[in-house]
Amino acid sequence: MSKKYLVTGGAGYVGSVVAQHLLEAGHQVTVLDDLSTGFREGVPAGAQFVEGRIQDAARHLDASYDGVLHFAAFSQVGESVGKPEKYWENNVGGTMALLSAMRSAGVRTLVFSSTAATYGEPVSTPITESDPTAPTSPYGASKLAVDHMISGEAAAHGLAAVSLRYFNVAGAYGDCGERHDPESHLIPLVLQVALGRRASISVFGDDYPTPDGTCVRDYIHVADLAEAHLLALDAAKPGEHLICNLGNGNGFSVREVIETVRKVTGHPVPEVMAERRGGDPAVLVASAAAAQERLGWRPSRSDLAGIVSDAWAFARRRENAS
């Protein structure tokens, strides 16, 4: 049955792919985005677009909507350390305004794009939802604060809510791919080297307690991630705030990513060794057992070469179009 959804931040990387999946499933989609980090051309064809902040959601949300999928957040860890007020105002204050608008309009289903940054330094791996939350940045703290807000909204006002905490998202889906500015994620940075837009890739430390000495991270294909959001809409129950980690359960090291990019692209990727970055855990890998049990979700695009290939195809299309 066709439903109607508001996607906040739907002009961004993950939000645009989720919006596309909703459209392909036959739903009506309205994208609300202020384009501060998103791109107008990233909004999928067929979605209604409204330019505005999440603080303006009350102007656009009414009882005709069946739910909200919320991606409108600032997400640069380093920036959040220098400008914490920006993250509290947008991520926390904006979500408070969104929850108020949903309550007033009688829209009672929410899927929230949360993050593994809520856990901070992991006490064990793979990370489960019962592990301690101790974020090490204002970004992670702002996302955790929103999760607490959502729990209160569900308990007090019957909101049906699911928070999805994910790790490293990568790959592309059709015309929707990663194009952050500035870029901070490893795979697109390494692809920039392959394209000749960057001279080399920095490897921050090779003396970690991992098989090749470089950090290990859990990469999830953006299309697998989008499918989890649609499953979360079906799994949401009134009065419950369900929190699920999303990941492959298997990690890939920095060196494995670089070598995979070399093989996929056929281009050399020079490395430059650099000092460790403060706060970089050796291993970040998620347990997705709860998502499998509660959502029925299982990633089907876990192969690193496939993830890189999709991201490379998107990067080349953008390069050729520029």
WOCORRA-V560489 format. One record per backbone hydrogen bond with DSSP energy under -1.0 kcal/mol. NH is the residue of the N-H (numbers start at 1). CO is the residue of the C=O. Records with the same first field share a line. If there is no record, write none. Layout:
# WOCORRA-V560489
NH = CO / CO
This chain:
# WOCORRA-V560489
5 = 28
6 = 67
7 = 30
8 = 69
9 = 32
12 = 9
16 = 12
17 = 13
18 = 14
19 = 15
20 = 16
21 = 17
22 = 18
23 = 19
24 = 20
25 = 21
26 = 23
27 = 22
28 = 3
30 = 5
31 = 48
32 = 7
33 = 50
39 = 11
42 = 39
43 = 40
47 = 44
48 = 29
50 = 31
52 = 33
56 = 53
57 = 54
59 = 56
60 = 57
61 = 57
65 = 62
66 = 4
68 = 109
69 = 6
70 = 111
71 = 8
73 = 71
80 = 76
81 = 77
82 = 78
83 = 79
88 = 84
89 = 85
90 = 86
91 = 87
93 = 88
96 = 92
97 = 93
98 = 94
99 = 95
100 = 96
101 = 97
102 = 98
103 = 99
104 = 100
105 = 101
106 = 102
107 = 102
110 = 160
111 = 68
112 = 162
113 = 70
114 = 112 / 164
116 = 166
118 = 115
119 = 116
127 = 285
131 = 128
141 = 137
142 = 138
143 = 139
144 = 140
145 = 141
146 = 142
147 = 143
148 = 144
149 = 145
150 = 146
151 = 147
152 = 148
153 = 149
154 = 150
155 = 151
156 = 152
157 = 153
158 = 154
159 = 153
160 = 108
161 = 240
162 = 110
163 = 242
164 = 112
165 = 244
168 = 218
170 = 220
173 = 176
176 = 173
189 = 185
190 = 186
191 = 187
192 = 188
193 = 189
194 = 190
195 = 191
196 = 193
197 = 192
198 = 192
201 = 270
203 = 272
205 = 203 / 274
208 = 213
210 = 208
216 = 282
217 = 252
218 = 284
220 = 168
222 = 170
225 = 221
226 = 222
227 = 223
228 = 224
229 = 225
230 = 226
231 = 227
232 = 228
233 = 229
234 = 230
235 = 231
236 = 232
240 = 237
242 = 161
244 = 163
246 = 165
252 = 217
254 = 215
257 = 253
258 = 254
259 = 255
260 = 256
261 = 257
262 = 258
263 = 259
264 = 260
265 = 261
266 = 262
272 = 201
274 = 203
280 = 277
284 = 216
287 = 127
292 = 288
293 = 289
294 = 290
295 = 291
297 = 291
307 = 303
308 = 304
309 = 305
310 = 306
311 = 307
312 = 308
313 = 309
314 = 310
315 = 311
316 = 312
317 = 313
318 = 314
319 = 315
320 = 316
321 = 317
